[in-house]
Amino acid sequence: MPSMQLDQNPRQRWQKVLYKKQPFPDNYVDQSFLEKLRKNVHARRYQYWAVVFESGVMIQQLCSVCIFVVIWWYMDMGLLAPQWLFGAGLVSSLIGYILFDAIDSGMGRSESGRTRWADLKSSVVFVAFTYGFSPVLKTLTESISTDTIYAMSAFMLLGHLIFFDYGANAAIVSSTLSLNMAIFASVCLASRLPRSLHAFVMVTFAIQIFALWPMLQKKLKAQTPHCYVVITLLFAMSALMGLLTISSVGAVLFALLLVSISCLCPYCLIRLQLFKNNIHGPWDEAEIKEDLSRFLM
């Protein structure tokens, strides 16, 4: 920006217009040019504990992936019977289903117009369909090496975490893609289990933890924040305890990751806001705020 200059013609004052010829150079500005300078007009002010609360969505999703992998390892090692996992998942789903309606006293169901009979039919169809195709799921990837299966599963679970809807309005968010990647990873891992019953239970469990559980936690976060915090802490402790039975080093690293996301990252975000310096002024592009849709008729 050129240095400020005095008016060349004291009888004529410089005006910030392009349609009028003035006796000034094209790059001339006077002292009034920076009078409308504004800094950080649209900057958001964050509170530390509010950011920590919002990080709970990411914590829960990381713990969901961790618990899913731990359960798969237990079944692969023969330490967990598929009947027990299916029974526990069924009971948990019933409790979650009742809790989902009880949180808002059924207002969400009445607004959607979906009946419990429709939910029951969808559940029965899904279970029957998955059980019928479980032998196909078991033999679907027999021609693919185990190392490739593990690599694809890790890549898909990572993609699930990247594209998951954490509440941010971003172009990268895609709930459908995130869920599909998680189910694809579950099918890949289920194909390496001993029997087709194991594959059926594993895919069913994947639907419960990657599709149904996020719906419940979203409603808990909106309606009962205190319960949401308690459940998040219990969920994280369960994931850490399960991972600790497999690898103590992995449990320590995972705990450090959770602490970094929930405590360190919010602190860094708030500290970095102090160095934010967005400037706004006459040089900004013009914005048309008037509704011009009437001209499209």
LONUTOR-244483 format. One record per residue: x, y, z of N, C-alpha, C in turn; residue in three letters; residue number from 1. Coordinates in steps of 0.2 Angstrom, whole numbers, plus 5000, padded with zeros to 4 digits. Example, Ala and Ser with C-alpha at 12.3 -4.5 7.8 and 13.67 -1.06 7.14 Angstrom:
BEGIN
PT    nc1    nc2    nc3   cac1   cac2   cac3    cc1    cc2    cc3    aa     i
PT   5066   4972   5039   5062   4978   5039   5066   4984   5039   ALA     1
PT   5064   4989   5035   5068   4995   5036   5064   5000   5039   SER     2
This chain:
BEGIN
PT    nc1    nc2    nc3   cac1   cac2   cac3    cc1    cc2    cc3    aa     i
PT   5004   4994   5000   5000   5000   5000   5004   5006   5000   MET     1
PT   5004   5011   4996   5008   5017   4996   5007   5021   5002   PRO     2
PT   5012   5025   5003   5011   5029   5009   5006   5035   5008   SER     3
PT   5004   5037   5014   4998   5042   5014   5001   5049   5011   MET     4
PT   4997   5052   5007   4999   5058   5004   4994   5064   5005   GLN     5
PT   4996   5070   5005   4992   5075   5005   4988   5076   4999   LEU     6
PT   4982   5079   4999   4978   5081   4993   4983   5085   4988   ASP     7
PT   4983   5083   4982   4986   5087   4977   4983   5094   4976   GLN     8
PT   4976   5093   4976   4972   5099   4975   4968   5101   4981   ASN     9
PT   4970   5106   4984   4967   5108   4991   4959   5109   4990   PRO    10
PT   4957   5111   4984   4950   5113   4983   4946   5107   4981   ARG    11
PT   4949   5101   4980   4945   5095   4978   4947   5090   4983   GLN    12
PT   4943   5087   4986   4944   5081   4991   4943   5074   4987   ARG    13
PT   4948   5070   4989   4948   5063   4986   4942   5059   4988   TRP    14
PT   4939   5056   4983   4933   5052   4984   4935   5045   4982   GLN    15
PT   4932   5040   4986   4933   5033   4984   4928   5030   4979   LYS    16
PT   4929   5033   4973   4924   5031   4968   4928   5029   4962   VAL    17
PT   4926   5025   4957   4929   5023   4951   4926   5027   4945   LEU    18
PT   4920   5029   4946   4916   5032   4940   4918   5039   4939   TYR    19
PT   4922   5042   4943   4923   5049   4943   4930   5051   4942   LYS    20
PT   4932   5055   4937   4939   5057   4936   4941   5062   4941   LYS    21
PT   4947   5060   4944   4950   5065   4949   4957   5066   4948   GLN    22
PT   4959   5072   4950   4966   5074   4949   4971   5070   4954   PRO    23
PT   4970   5064   4954   4975   5060   4959   4977   5054   4955   PHE    24
PT   4983   5051   4957   4985   5045   4954   4981   5039   4955   PRO    25
PT   4981   5034   4951   4977   5028   4952   4978   5025   4959   ASP    26
PT   4984   5025   4962   4985   5021   4968   4985   5026   4974   ASN    27
PT   4982   5032   4973   4982   5037   4978   4976   5035   4984   TYR    28
PT   4978   5036   4990   4973   5035   4996   4975   5041   5001   VAL    29
PT   4970   5043   5004   4971   5048   5009   4971   5045   5016   ASP    30
PT   4971   5049   5022   4971   5047   5028   4964   5043   5030   GLN    31
PT   4959   5044   5026   4953   5041   5028   4952   5034   5026   SER    32
PT   4957   5031   5022   4957   5024   5019   4956   5019   5025   PHE    33
PT   4960   5020   5030   4961   5015   5036   4956   5016   5041   LEU    34
PT   4951   5021   5041   4947   5023   5046   4942   5017   5047   GLU    35
PT   4940   5013   5042   4935   5008   5043   4939   5001   5043   LYS    36
PT   4945   5001   5045   4948   4995   5046   4945   4991   5053   LEU    37
PT   4944   4985   5052   4941   4981   5057   4945   4975   5058   ARG    38
PT   4946   4972   5064   4950   4966   5065   4946   4961   5068   LYS    39
PT   4946   4955   5066   4943   4949   5069   4935   4950   5070   ASN    40
PT   4932   4952   5065   4925   4954   5065   4921   4948   5066   VAL    41
PT   4923   4942   5063   4919   4936   5063   4922   4931   5068   HIS    42
PT   4927   4933   5072   4931   4928   5076   4926   4925   5081   ALA    43
PT   4927   4919   5082   4923   4916   5088   4927   4915   5094   ARG    44
PT   4924   4917   5100   4927   4916   5106   4925   4909   5109   ARG    45
PT   4930   4905   5111   4929   4899   5113   4930   4898   5121   TYR    46
PT   4926   4894   5124   4927   4893   5131   4930   4886   5132   GLN    47
PT   4935   4885   5136   4939   4879   5137   4934   4873   5138   TYR    48
PT   4930   4873   5143   4926   4867   5144   4921   4866   5139   TRP    49
PT   4918   4871   5136   4914   4870   5130   4917   4866   5125   ALA    50
PT   4923   4868   5123   4927   4864   5118   4928   4857   5120   VAL    51
PT   4930   4856   5126   4931   4849   5129   4925   4845   5128   VAL    52
PT   4919   4848   5130   4913   4845   5129   4911   4843   5122   PHE    53
PT   4913   4847   5117   4912   4845   5110   4916   4840   5108   GLU    54
PT   4922   4839   5111   4927   4834   5109   4925   4827   5111   SER    55
PT   4919   4827   5115   4917   4820   5117   4914   4816   5111   GLY    56
PT   4912   4819   5106   4910   4815   5100   4915   4812   5097   VAL    57
PT   4921   4815   5096   4927   4811   5093   4930   4806   5098   MET    58
PT   4929   4807   5104   4932   4803   5109   4927   4796   5109   ILE    59
PT   4921   4797   5108   4916   4791   5108   4917   4787   5102   GLN    60
PT   4919   4791   5096   4920   4787   5090   4926   4783   5090   GLN    61
PT   4931   4786   5093   4938   4783   5093   4937   4777   5098   LEU    62
PT   4933   4777   5103   4932   4772   5108   4928   4766   5104   CYS    63
PT   4923   4768   5100   4919   4764   5096   4923   4759   5092   SER    64
PT   4928   4762   5088   4933   4758   5084   4937   4754   5088   VAL    65
PT   4939   4757   5094   4944   4753   5098   4940   4746   5101   CYS    66
PT   4934   4747   5103   4930   4742   5106   4928   4737   5101   ILE    67
PT   4927   4739   5095   4925   4735   5089   4931   4730   5088   PHE    68
PT   4937   4733   5087   4943   4729   5086   4945   4724   5092   VAL    69
PT   4944   4727   5098   4945   4722   5104   4940   4716   5103   VAL    70
PT   4934   4717   5102   4929   4712   5102   4931   4707   5096   ILE    71
PT   4933   4710   5090   4935   4705   5085   4941   4701   5087   TRP    72
PT   4946   4704   5090   4952   4700   5093   4950   4695   5097   TRP    73
PT   4945   4696   5102   4943   4691   5107   4939   4685   5103   TYR    74
PT   4935   4687   5098   4932   4681   5095   4937   4678   5090   MET    75
PT   4942   4681   5088   4947   4677   5083   4951   4673   5088   ASP    76
PT   4952   4675   5094   4956   4671   5098   4952   4665   5102   MET    77
PT   4945   4665   5101   4941   4660   5104   4940   4662   5111   GLY    78
PT   4941   4668   5113   4940   4670   5120   4932   4672   5121   LEU    79
PT   4929   4674   5116   4922   4676   5117   4918   4672   5112   LEU    80
PT   4912   4669   5115   4908   4665   5111   4903   4670   5107   ALA    81
PT   4901   4669   5101   4897   4673   5097   4890   4673   5100   PRO    82
PT   4888   4668   5103   4881   4668   5106   4881   4673   5112   GLN    83
PT   4886   4674   5116   4886   4679   5121   4886   4686   5118   TRP    84
PT   4890   4687   5113   4890   4694   5110   4884   4695   5107   LEU    85
PT   4880   4691   5104   4874   4692   5101   4869   4694   5106   PHE    86
PT   4869   4690   5112   4864   4691   5117   4865   4698   5121   GLY    87
PT   4872   4699   5122   4873   4706   5125   4871   4711   5120   ALA    88
PT   4873   4711   5114   4871   4716   5109   4863   4717   5109   GLY    89
PT   4859   4711   5109   4852   4712   5109   4849   4715   5115   LEU    90
PT   4852   4714   5121   4850   4717   5127   4851   4724   5127   VAL    91
PT   4857   4726   5124   4860   4733   5124   4855   4737   5119   SER    92
PT   4854   4734   5113   4849   4737   5108   4843   4738   5111   SER    93
PT   4840   4734   5115   4833   4735   5118   4833   4740   5123   LEU    94
PT   4838   4741   5127   4839   4746   5132   4840   4753   5129   ILE    95
PT   4844   4753   5123   4845   4759   5120   4839   4761   5116   GLY    96
PT   4835   4756   5114   4829   4758   5110   4824   4761   5115   TYR    97
PT   4823   4759   5121   4819   4762   5126   4821   4768   5128   ILE    98
PT   4828   4769   5129   4831   4775   5131   4830   4781   5126   LEU    99
PT   4831   4779   5120   4830   4783   5114   4823   4787   5114   PHE   100
PT   4818   4783   5115   4811   4786   5116   4810   4790   5122   ASP   101
PT   4813   4787   5128   4812   4790   5134   4815   4797   5135   ALA   102
PT   4821   4798   5131   4824   4805   5132   4820   4811   5131   ILE   103
PT   4816   4810   5125   4812   4816   5123   4805   4814   5124   ASP   104
PT   4803   4809   5128   4796   4807   5129   4792   4806   5122   SER   105
PT   4796   4803   5118   4793   4801   5111   4791   4806   5106   GLY   106
PT   4794   4812   5108   4792   4818   5103   4796   4817   5096   MET   107
PT   4802   4814   5096   4805   4813   5090   4802   4808   5086   GLY   108
PT   4799   4803   5089   4795   4798   5085   4789   4800   5082   ARG   109
PT   4785   4804   5086   4779   4807   5084   4780   4812   5078   SER   110
PT   4786   4816   5078   4787   4820   5072   4789   4816   5066   GLU   111
PT   4793   4811   5067   4795   4807   5061   4789   4803   5058   SER   112
PT   4784   4801   5063   4779   4797   5060   4780   4789   5060   GLY   113
PT   4786   4787   5062   4788   4780   5062   4785   4776   5068   ARG   114
PT   4783   4771   5066   4780   4767   5072   4785   4761   5074   THR   115
PT   4783   4759   5080   4787   4753   5083   4787   4747   5079   ARG   116
PT   4781   4746   5076   4780   4740   5072   4785   4740   5066   TRP   117
PT   4785   4746   5063   4790   4747   5057   4797   4746   5059   ALA   118
PT   4799   4748   5065   4806   4747   5068   4807   4739   5069   ASP   119
PT   4802   4736   5071   4803   4729   5072   4803   4725   5066   LEU   120
PT   4800   4727   5061   4800   4723   5054   4807   4725   5051   LYS   121
PT   4809   4731   5052   4816   4732   5049   4821   4728   5052   SER   122
PT   4821   4728   5059   4826   4724   5063   4826   4716   5061   SER   123
PT   4820   4714   5060   4819   4707   5059   4822   4705   5051   VAL   124
PT   4820   4710   5047   4823   4709   5040   4830   4709   5040   VAL   125
PT   4833   4714   5043   4840   4715   5043   4844   4709   5046   PHE   126
PT   4841   4706   5052   4844   4700   5055   4844   4694   5051   VAL   127
PT   4838   4693   5048   4837   4687   5044   4841   4688   5037   ALA   128
PT   4842   4694   5034   4846   4695   5028   4853   4694   5030   PHE   129
PT   4855   4696   5035   4863   4696   5037   4864   4688   5039   THR   130
PT   4860   4685   5043   4861   4678   5044   4861   4674   5038   TYR   131
PT   4856   4675   5033   4856   4671   5027   4862   4672   5023   GLY   132
PT   4865   4678   5023   4871   4679   5019   4878   4678   5023   PHE   133
PT   4877   4676   5029   4883   4675   5033   4888   4670   5030   SER   134
PT   4886   4665   5027   4891   4660   5024   4894   4664   5018   PRO   135
PT   4891   4668   5014   4894   4672   5009   4899   4677   5011   VAL   136
PT   4897   4680   5017   4902   4685   5020   4908   4681   5022   LEU   137
PT   4907   4675   5025   4913   4671   5027   4918   4669   5022   LYS   138
PT   4915   4668   5016   4920   4666   5011   4921   4671   5005   THR   139
PT   4919   4677   5007   4919   4682   5002   4926   4684   5000   LEU   140
PT   4931   4684   5005   4938   4686   5004   4943   4681   5005   THR   141
PT   4941   4675   5003   4945   4669   5004   4951   4670   4999   GLU   142
PT   4950   4673   4993   4956   4673   4989   4961   4679   4990   SER   143
PT   4959   4683   4995   4963   4689   4997   4967   4687   5003   ILE   144
PT   4974   4689   5003   4978   4687   5009   4976   4691   5015   SER   145
PT   4978   4688   5021   4976   4691   5027   4979   4698   5028   THR   146
PT   4985   4698   5026   4989   4705   5027   4985   4710   5023   ASP   147
PT   4983   4709   5017   4979   4714   5013   4972   4715   5017   THR   148
PT   4969   4710   5020   4963   4711   5023   4964   4716   5029   ILE   149
PT   4969   4715   5033   4970   4719   5039   4972   4726   5036   TYR   150
PT   4976   4727   5031   4977   4734   5029   4971   4737   5026   ALA   151
PT   4967   4734   5022   4960   4737   5020   4956   4739   5026   MET   152
PT   4956   4734   5031   4951   4736   5037   4954   4742   5040   SER   153
PT   4960   4743   5041   4963   4748   5045   4962   4755   5041   ALA   154
PT   4963   4754   5034   4961   4760   5030   4954   4762   5030   PHE   155
PT   4950   4757   5030   4942   4759   5030   4940   4762   5037   MET   156
PT   4943   4759   5042   4941   4762   5049   4944   4769   5050   LEU   157
PT   4950   4770   5047   4953   4777   5047   4948   4782   5043   LEU   158
PT   4946   4779   5037   4941   4783   5033   4935   4785   5037   GLY   159
PT   4932   4780   5040   4926   4780   5044   4927   4786   5049   HIS   160
PT   4933   4787   5053   4934   4792   5057   4935   4799   5054   LEU   161
PT   4938   4799   5048   4939   4805   5045   4932   4808   5042   ILE   162
PT   4928   4804   5039   4922   4806   5036   4916   4807   5041   PHE   163
PT   4917   4804   5047   4911   4804   5052   4908   4811   5053   PHE   164
PT   4902   4812   5054   4899   4818   5056   4900   4820   5063   ASP   165
PT   4905   4824   5065   4906   4826   5072   4902   4833   5073   TYR   166
PT   4898   4835   5069   4894   4841   5070   4897   4847   5067   GLY   167
PT   4902   4846   5063   4905   4852   5059   4902   4852   5052   ALA   168
PT   4901   4859   5050   4898   4860   5043   4903   4860   5038   ASN   169
PT   4906   4855   5036   4911   4854   5031   4910   4850   5026   ALA   170
PT   4913   4851   5020   4912   4847   5014   4914   4840   5014   ALA   171
PT   4919   4839   5019   4922   4832   5019   4917   4827   5023   ILE   172
PT   4912   4830   5027   4908   4826   5031   4903   4822   5026   VAL   173
PT   4903   4816   5028   4898   4811   5024   4896   4805   5029   SER   174
PT   4890   4806   5032   4888   4800   5036   4887   4794   5033   SER   175
PT   4885   4794   5027   4884   4788   5023   4890   4785   5021   THR   176
PT   4895   4788   5018   4902   4786   5017   4905   4783   5023   LEU   177
PT   4905   4787   5028   4908   4784   5035   4905   4778   5037   SER   178
PT   4898   4777   5037   4895   4771   5039   4897   4765   5034   LEU   179
PT   4897   4766   5028   4899   4761   5023   4906   4759   5024   ASN   180
PT   4910   4763   5025   4917   4761   5026   4918   4757   5032   MET   181
PT   4914   4759   5038   4915   4755   5044   4912   4748   5043   ALA   182
PT   4906   4747   5039   4903   4741   5038   4908   4736   5033   ILE   183
PT   4911   4740   5028   4916   4736   5024   4921   4733   5028   PHE   184
PT   4924   4737   5033   4929   4735   5037   4927   4729   5041   ALA   185
PT   4921   4729   5044   4918   4724   5048   4917   4717   5044   SER   186
PT   4915   4718   5038   4915   4712   5033   4921   4709   5032   VAL   187
PT   4926   4713   5031   4933   4711   5030   4936   4707   5036   CYS   188
PT   4935   4710   5041   4937   4707   5047   4933   4700   5049   LEU   189
PT   4927   4701   5048   4922   4695   5050   4924   4689   5045   ALA   190
PT   4927   4690   5039   4928   4685   5035   4934   4681   5037   SER   191
PT   4938   4683   5042   4944   4680   5045   4942   4676   5051   ARG   192
PT   4936   4676   5053   4934   4673   5059   4932   4665   5058   LEU   193
PT   4932   4661   5063   4932   4654   5062   4926   4651   5058   PRO   194
PT   4920   4654   5060   4913   4651   5057   4909   4657   5054   ARG   195
PT   4904   4655   5050   4899   4659   5048   4895   4663   5053   SER   196
PT   4894   4659   5059   4890   4662   5064   4894   4668   5067   LEU   197
PT   4901   4667   5068   4905   4673   5070   4904   4679   5065   HIS   198
PT   4904   4678   5059   4904   4683   5054   4897   4687   5055   ALA   199
PT   4892   4683   5056   4885   4686   5056   4885   4690   5063   PHE   200
PT   4887   4688   5068   4887   4692   5074   4892   4698   5074   VAL   201
PT   4897   4697   5070   4902   4703   5070   4899   4709   5066   MET   202
PT   4896   4707   5060   4893   4712   5056   4887   4715   5060   VAL   203
PT   4883   4711   5063   4877   4714   5067   4880   4719   5073   THR   204
PT   4885   4717   5076   4888   4721   5081   4891   4728   5078   PHE   205
PT   4894   4727   5072   4896   4733   5069   4890   4738   5067   ALA   206
PT   4884   4735   5065   4879   4740   5064   4877   4743   5071   ILE   207
PT   4877   4739   5076   4875   4742   5083   4879   4748   5085   GLN   208
PT   4886   4747   5084   4891   4752   5087   4892   4757   5082   ILE   209
PT   4891   4756   5076   4893   4762   5071   4887   4765   5068   PHE   210
PT   4881   4762   5069   4875   4765   5066   4870   4767   5072   ALA   211
PT   4869   4763   5076   4864   4764   5081   4866   4768   5087   LEU   212
PT   4872   4767   5089   4875   4770   5095   4876   4777   5094   TRP   213
PT   4879   4780   5088   4880   4787   5087   4873   4791   5087   PRO   214
PT   4867   4787   5085   4861   4791   5085   4859   4792   5092   MET   215
PT   4860   4787   5097   4858   4788   5104   4863   4793   5107   LEU   216
PT   4869   4793   5106   4873   4798   5109   4872   4805   5107   GLN   217
PT   4870   4806   5100   4868   4812   5098   4862   4815   5102   LYS   218
PT   4857   4811   5103   4851   4813   5107   4853   4814   5114   LYS   219
PT   4857   4810   5117   4859   4811   5124   4863   4818   5124   LEU   220
PT   4867   4820   5120   4871   4826   5120   4866   4832   5119   LYS   221
PT   4861   4831   5116   4857   4837   5115   4852   4838   5121   ALA   222
PT   4850   4832   5123   4844   4833   5128   4847   4832   5136   GLN   223
PT   4852   4828   5137   4855   4827   5144   4862   4827   5144   THR   224
PT   4865   4833   5144   4872   4834   5143   4876   4831   5149   PRO   225
PT   4873   4831   5155   4877   4828   5160   4877   4820   5160   HIS   226
PT   4872   4817   5158   4872   4810   5156   4877   4808   5150   CYS   227
PT   4877   4813   5146   4881   4812   5140   4889   4812   5142   TYR   228
PT   4891   4816   5147   4898   4816   5149   4899   4810   5153   VAL   229
PT   4895   4808   5157   4896   4802   5161   4897   4796   5157   VAL   230
PT   4892   4795   5152   4892   4789   5147   4899   4789   5143   ILE   231
PT   4901   4795   5141   4907   4796   5137   4913   4794   5141   THR   232
PT   4913   4796   5148   4919   4793   5152   4919   4786   5153   LEU   233
PT   4913   4783   5154   4912   4776   5155   4914   4772   5149   LEU   234
PT   4912   4775   5143   4914   4772   5137   4921   4772   5136   PHE   235
PT   4924   4777   5137   4932   4778   5136   4935   4773   5141   ALA   236
PT   4933   4772   5147   4936   4768   5152   4935   4761   5150   MET   237
PT   4930   4759   5147   4928   4752   5144   4933   4751   5139   SER   238
PT   4934   4755   5134   4939   4754   5128   4946   4753   5131   ALA   239
PT   4948   4757   5136   4955   4757   5138   4956   4750   5142   LEU   240
PT   4951   4748   5146   4952   4742   5149   4952   4736   5145   MET   241
PT   4948   4736   5139   4948   4731   5134   4954   4731   5131   GLY   242
PT   4957   4736   5129   4963   4737   5125   4969   4735   5130   LEU   243
PT   4969   4736   5136   4974   4734   5141   4975   4727   5142   LEU   244
PT   4969   4723   5141   4970   4716   5141   4973   4713   5135   THR   245
PT   4974   4717   5130   4978   4714   5124   4985   4717   5123   ILE   246
PT   4986   4724   5125   4992   4727   5124   4992   4733   5129   SER   247
PT   4997   4732   5134   4998   4738   5139   5001   4744   5135   SER   248
PT   5005   4743   5130   5008   4749   5127   5003   4752   5122   VAL   249
PT   4999   4748   5119   4993   4751   5115   4988   4755   5119   GLY   250
PT   4987   4752   5126   4982   4756   5130   4985   4762   5132   ALA   251
PT   4991   4762   5134   4995   4769   5136   4994   4774   5130   VAL   252
PT   4996   4772   5124   4996   4776   5118   4989   4779   5117   LEU   253
PT   4984   4774   5117   4977   4776   5116   4975   4781   5121   PHE   254
PT   4977   4780   5128   4975   4785   5133   4978   4792   5132   ALA   255
PT   4984   4792   5129   4987   4798   5128   4984   4801   5122   LEU   256
PT   4982   4798   5117   4978   4800   5112   4971   4804   5114   LEU   257
PT   4968   4800   5118   4961   4803   5121   4962   4809   5125   LEU   258
PT   4968   4809   5129   4969   4815   5133   4971   4821   5129   VAL   259
PT   4975   4819   5124   4977   4825   5119   4971   4828   5115   SER   260
PT   4967   4824   5113   4961   4826   5109   4956   4830   5114   ILE   261
PT   4955   4827   5120   4950   4830   5124   4952   4836   5129   SER   262
PT   4959   4836   5130   4962   4842   5134   4967   4846   5131   CYS   263
PT   4972   4843   5128   4977   4847   5125   4975   4851   5119   LEU   264
PT   4971   4848   5114   4969   4851   5108   4964   4857   5109   CYS   265
PT   4959   4857   5114   4955   4863   5116   4960   4868   5118   PRO   266
PT   4965   4867   5123   4969   4872   5125   4973   4875   5120   TYR   267
PT   4976   4871   5115   4979   4874   5109   4975   4878   5105   CYS   268
PT   4969   4876   5104   4964   4880   5100   4963   4887   5103   LEU   269
PT   4961   4887   5110   4960   4893   5113   4966   4898   5113   ILE   270
PT   4972   4895   5114   4978   4899   5114   4980   4902   5107   ARG   271
PT   4978   4898   5102   4980   4901   5095   4975   4906   5093   LEU   272
PT   4969   4906   5096   4964   4912   5095   4967   4919   5096   GLN   273
PT   4972   4919   5101   4975   4925   5103   4979   4928   5098   LEU   274
PT   4981   4924   5093   4986   4926   5088   4982   4927   5081   PHE   275
PT   4975   4926   5081   4971   4927   5075   4971   4935   5074   LYS   276
PT   4972   4936   5068   4972   4943   5066   4969   4944   5059   ASN   277
PT   4963   4943   5058   4959   4944   5051   4957   4952   5051   ASN   278
PT   4959   4955   5045   4957   4962   5044   4952   4962   5039   ILE   279
PT   4947   4967   5040   4942   4969   5036   4942   4976   5035   HIS   280
PT   4940   4978   5028   4940   4985   5027   4938   4987   5020   GLY   281
PT   4939   4993   5017   4936   4994   5011   4939   4990   5005   PRO   282
PT   4944   4986   5006   4947   4982   5001   4944   4976   5000   TRP   283
PT   4939   4974   5004   4935   4968   5004   4931   4968   4998   ASP   284
PT   4930   4962   4995   4925   4961   4990   4918   4963   4992   GLU   285
PT   4915   4966   4987   4908   4968   4988   4903   4961   4989   ALA   286
PT   4899   4962   4994   4894   4956   4995   4887   4959   4994   GLU   287
PT   4883   4955   4990   4876   4957   4989   4872   4953   4994   ILE   288
PT   4869   4957   4998   4865   4954   5004   4858   4954   5002   LYS   289
PT   4856   4958   4997   4849   4958   4995   4847   4952   4991   GLU   290
PT   4841   4949   4993   4838   4943   4989   4837   4945   4982   ASP   291
PT   4840   4942   4978   4840   4943   4970   4836   4937   4967   LEU   292
PT   4832   4933   4971   4829   4928   4968   4823   4930   4963   SER   293
PT   4820   4936   4965   4815   4939   4961   4817   4940   4953   ARG   294
PT   4823   4941   4952   4826   4942   4945   4826   4936   4941   PHE   295
PT   4826   4930   4945   4826   4924   4941   4820   4921   4939   LEU   296
PT   4814   4925   4940   4808   4922   4938   4807   4923   4930   MET   297
